[in-house]
Amino acid sequence: MFGIQRRFHSSKTSNIRTSNDYKMRILITGAQGQLGSALQQCLKADTLILMDLPEFDLTASSCENQIVEARPDVVLHAGAYTNVDGAEREPDQARAVNVRGTLAVARAAQRVHARLIYLSTDYVFDGAKVTPYHEEDQANPINMYGRSKREGEMAAVQQCENSLIVRTAWLYGHTGNNFVKTVMRLAGEKPVLEVVADQRGCPTFADDLAHALSDLATSDLRGICHVTNTGDATWHEFAEAIVKLMESSVVVRPISTAQSGRLARRPPYSVLAHTRLSTVRSPLPHWRDALDRFMKHASRPAAAAR
C-alpha cells in the first residue's frame, strides 16, 4: 500500500493499536481548524506535520513543494475555504483554495507516494432527494462553495492515485466557530432564537470524525466515502437539542430558509448514507450522543448556564 504499514486490526469493530506500530508521518492541512485540532489529538502517537496559515498557504506557489519536502506517508487535507455565503461573494478565492490548492496538494501526495484523504462536504448535492445520499449518487452542487469542493474532489482523484474523498457534514468541534457554539452564545443573550427548520442533514462531531479518518488513513478504500455521525436533524432540531442540554429556557422558533435571508442556496436535504464506511469500521455514534459528549466539555456562557 505505497509503503504504508498497517497498524490497525479488524475491519468493522474498533481498531486496536499495537506496541510495535509503525509511526506514520501524517501531514495535516488546516491543522489549526476544528477538525485539524481534533486530528492532532487523535493521531498524537504518530509523527505529525502541521500545515496552516500563515506559513502554509494553499494559494501560494510554494504549497506543493512544502508538502514534498515533508515527505509524509499520509496527507489529511482538511484545509479549505469553508464560508458558504462568503464563497458567493469571493468565488475566485474559494476556487483558489478549494480547487487549485487541492490540485497542488494532490500532486505533492502523488510525487511522494503518499495516501491522500480529501475532506469534502454534503453540499456537493442539490438536496432534491428525500432519502440518504450514497457515494454513487450524482453530485449537483447549488452554491459556489459546493461547486468548489466538488471540483476539488475531482482534482484529488485525478492527480493522486491513492486518494480517498471523505464527505462529511454540519461539523462542529472544540476549537473555532461553529453552529453549536453560536447557539450556546446566543442562548445566553436572547430570549428567542430563530433557526431554520426546512434543511435536514447530519450533525457531526469533529472528534468522532477524526477517529474515523484515522482508520480510513490505513485502509485500502479509494474513491468516495461518506462519514458523519448517524441520525439526522434539521438545524431547528439540532438547536433545540443544544438548548435542552444547556437547561436553558430560551425559545427556539422555527423559520424557513427564505426567512433566514442567507446569500447562498442550501440543499434542503443532504443526509449522507454510510455504505462504504461500514466496510472499514463500525458506524459513528448517533449525533445526539456526540452532542452530549461535546456539551459536557464545552465552556458554557455564564448567563446561559443559569
N, C-alpha and C positions, 0 to 999 in steps of 0.2 A: 504493500500500500504506500508506494512512493517513499519508502524508508521510515515511515512512522510505525513504531512498535505499539502493539495493543497493550494497554494496561488495565483494561476492563474485562469482566467476565459476565456471562449471562445476557440474554437478549431482551427479555421482556420484564425482568424483575430489576430491583435496584442493583446497580453495578457496583462492584467491590474493588477497591484498590488493594494491591499487594505491596509488601515492603520492598520488593525488588523492581517496582515500577520504573519505567523509563521516564525521566523528567523531560517532557517536551518543551521546546521553545515555542511559545504561543504569543503571537503578536495581536494586540487588540487595538483597533482604531476606534476613536471616540471613547478612549479609556476612562475619561473623567465623567462621562454621562451616566444616567441612571442604570443602564444595562452594563456599561463598561465597568462601573464600580462594583456591581453585583458579580460580574465575571472575575474581577480581581480577587474577591473573597472566595469564590467557589474554586478557583484554579490556583490558589496560593501555593500548592505543593509543587507546581511546575515553575519553569523559568519564564517569567512574563516580560514581554517587551511592550511598553505602554506608549501609544502614539495618540497625541491630541494637540489641539491648538495651544499656544502659537507655534511651537517648534515643528509640528507636523500639520501641514495644510493640504487637504485633498485637492485643492485647486492649483497648487504650486507645481512647477516643473520638476522639483526635486522629490516629489512624493514617491514615485516608483523606485528610484534608486535608494531612498531611505529604507524601504522595505527589503530590497535585495541585499543591501549591506547588513541588515539584521539577521538574515538567513534563518527565518522561522520554519518550524515544521508545520505549523497551522496558523492561518490568518483568520481571525474573527473580525469581520468587517462590520462593526456597529456604528461607525461614524457616518453621519448623514445630515442633510438639510431636512428638518422634520416639522417646520412651521407650515401647517397645511394652508392657512389663509395667506401667509407670507409668500408662499410659492406662487400664488396668483399674481401678486404684485411684483415678484422678482423671479420670473421663470428662467431667465438666463443663469441666475445664481443657483437656483435649485438644480438645474441640469449640470452646471459646472461641478457641483459637489456630488450629486447622486448618479450622474451618468459618466462624465469624463473622469471624475475621481475614482469611481468604481472600475472603470476601464484600466486606469493606471495600477490600482491595487491588484486586479486580476492578472494583468501582465506580469507584475512582480512575483505574484504567487506561482505562476507558471514557470518563470525563469528559475526559481529556486526549488521547484517540485514540491511546493507546499500544498497542503489541504486548505481550500478556501471555503469559508462559510459566510455568506452574504445575508444580512438581515434585511428583510423586506416587510411588506405590510398587507393587511386585508384591503387597503384602499386601492389595490390593483383591480378590484371587482366593482361592478356598477350597482350591485345591490338589487338586481331585478329578480333574483331567486328568492324563494321563501323556505328553502331547505339548505343545510350547511354546504358551503363550497368545498369541493375536493380539489386536490392538487391538479388534476387534469382538466378542470373547468376552464373555460376561455376567460382570459383576463380582458377587462374592458374598463380601464380607469376613467372616471368622470371629472377628475380635477388634476391640476398640474403636478401636485405632489405625487399622486398615484401614477401619473404618466412617467414622471422622472424615475420613480422607483422601479416601474416595470421595465423601462429602458436599461436601468442598472442591472436588473436581473438578467436580461439578455446579454449585456456586456460581460457579466461574470461567467456565464455558461460558455460564451463564445471564446473567451480569452484563456480560461483555465479549465483544463480537462478534469481535474479532481476538485470540482466545486459542488456546493450544495446551497440552494436558495432556501432560507428559512423565513416563512411568512408568519408574523405574529400580529397582535392587535391590542389596542387600548392599554398600552404599557404604563405601569407606574412602579416606582421604587423609592428607596430611602433618600436618594440624592436627587437634586434638580427639581424642576417644577412638573407637576402632573395633576390630573383631574382629582385624585384623592386628596392631595394637599390643598388644592384650591377649594374644594368643598369644605374641608375642615376649617380653613381660614375664614371663609365666608359665613360658615355656621356660627362663628364667634362674633360676627359683625352685623348680621342681618336677621330679622325675624322670619323672612320668607326667602326661599331660593327658587328660582325658576330654571328648570332643567328639561332639556329635550327628551321627549318620550316616544318619538317615532323613528329612532335609529336603534338597531339591535346588533350587538356584537359580543365579543369575548374579552372581558377584563382580564389582564394578565400581569402577574406579579413578577418583577424582574428577577428576583431570587430564584423562583421556580424555573423561569426560562433559562437562566444561567446554568442550572443543573442539567437541563435537557441538552443545552448546547455542548456541555462537557462530554456527554455521552455521544452526541452526534459527531463531535470532532474526531473520534476514534472509530466511527462506524464506516462501513463501505457505501453508505447511502449517497446517491448523487441525484441531481435534478432539483426537485422541489419538495419541501416538507412543511406542513402547517403545524405550528406549535403555539398553543395558547393554554391557559387554564381551561378546564372543562366547564360546561354550563354556559349559558348566555344571559344577557340582560339588556335592557335599554339604559341609556345614560340616567334616566329618571330613577329606574330601579336600583342602579348602582349607587346613586346619590342617597337614596332612601336607606340603603344598607349601611352606608358610611355614617350617616346621621344617627341611625339606631345604635350602632356600636359606640358612638360618642356619648350616648344617653342624652342627646340634645333635644330640646323641644321645638327646634326650628321646623317650619313647614316647608316641605319640598313640593312645589307646584309644577305639574306637567305643562310643557308648552310644545309647540310644533317646531320643526326645523325652520320653517318660514318665519316664525315669530322670533327665532334666535338672531336673525339678521347676519349670519356668518357669510363671509365673502365666497368661500369655496363650497361647491356642492359636496355632499357626503352621501355615501351609499346608505340607503335605508335599512339594508340587511347585509351584514358582512360576517356572519358566523362561519367559522372555519372548522371543517371536519379534520380528524387526526388519523386518517387511514395509514399513511406511511410511517408516522411516528410509532404506531403500535407494532411495527415490525422490528423496531430497535429497542424500545423500552416501554415501561408502563406509562399510562396517561398522567398528565399533570393533575394535581388536586383540583377540586371544584373551586371556582372563583370566590365563593363565599368563605371557604376555609382559608384561602390565600389572603383575602382581605382581613379576616380576623387576626391572622398571624402578623400581618403588616401593622394593623392598628395597635396591637399590643406593644409594639416597639416604637411607634411614631410619637413624636412630641406633640402634645395637644396644646392649642392656644388656651391660655388661662381662662378666657371668657367662655370658650366652647366647652370646657371640661366641667363647668358648673352645672 
